[in-house]
Amino acid sequence: MLKIVTVAALCLASPIGAIAAPFCMVIPNAAPQCMYYDGSQCAKDATRQNGSCEVNPAEVKVAASRIGDYCLVMPSGYSVCGYSDGTVCARDALQQKGACARAAGALPQQLPNAYDPNAGR
């Protein structure tokens, strides 16, 4: 009986923040709220507060992809990379209750040069 009480006391004494969730709601000018295990719920709450749902970098490491720039991150932390279109990745993320993230090593999106005569052609 003493062992059960000791284990229960240790579990209650451990900080709740140490249990990290794979998704964070990010709101401008606020600390990320990394408490979501369901990516679609995170996205819904973030949209309601003009924020975004992102992968928790402390919990999930997004893999590098040679095929596409986006990875679908599942609630278990497993990622499926190879998406070249972020919109398709986001659609699949809603269906799988995950989140879409840029692949590690992906180049930042480039804006077209407005002064280049061949820009956008």
Secondary structure as the mmCIF struct_conf table of DSSP 4:
data_model
#
loop_
_struct_conf.conf_type_id
_struct_conf.id
_struct_conf.beg_label_comp_id
_struct_conf.beg_label_asym_id
_struct_conf.beg_label_seq_id
_struct_conf.end_label_comp_id
_struct_conf.end_label_asym_id
_struct_conf.end_label_seq_id
HELX_RH_AL_P HELX_RH_AL_P1 LEU A 2 ALA A 13
BEND BEND1 SER A 14 SER A 14
HELX_RH_3T_P HELX_RH_3T_P1 ILE A 16 ALA A 18
BEND BEND2 ILE A 19 ILE A 19
BEND BEND3 PRO A 22 PRO A 22
STRN STRN1 PHE A 23 VAL A 26
TURN_TY1_P TURN_TY1_P1 PRO A 28 ASN A 29
BEND BEND4 ALA A 30 ALA A 30
STRN STRN2 GLN A 33 TYR A 36
BEND BEND5 TYR A 37 TYR A 37
HELX_RH_AL_P HELX_RH_AL_P2 GLY A 39 ARG A 48
TURN_TY1_P TURN_TY1_P2 GLN A 49 ASN A 50
STRN STRN3 SER A 52 VAL A 55
TURN_TY1_P TURN_TY1_P3 PRO A 57 GLU A 59
HELX_LH_PP_P HELX_LH_PP_P1 LYS A 61 ALA A 63
STRN STRN4 ALA A 64 ALA A 64
BEND BEND6 ARG A 66 ILE A 67
BEND BEND7 ASP A 69 ASP A 69
STRN STRN5 TYR A 70 VAL A 73
TURN_TY1_P TURN_TY1_P4 PRO A 75 SER A 76
BEND BEND8 GLY A 77 GLY A 77
STRN STRN6 SER A 79 TYR A 83
BEND BEND9 SER A 84 SER A 84
HELX_RH_AL_P HELX_RH_AL_P3 GLY A 86 GLN A 96
TURN_TY1_P TURN_TY1_P5 LYS A 97 LYS A 97
STRN STRN7 ALA A 99 ARG A 102
HELX_LH_PP_P HELX_LH_PP_P2 ALA A 103 ALA A 103
STRN STRN8 ALA A 104 ALA A 104
TURN_TY1_P TURN_TY1_P6 GLY A 105 GLY A 105
HELX_LH_PP_P HELX_LH_PP_P3 ALA A 106 PRO A 112
TURN_TY1_P TURN_TY1_P7 ALA A 114 TYR A 115
TURN_TY1_P TURN_TY1_P8 PRO A 117 GLY A 120
#
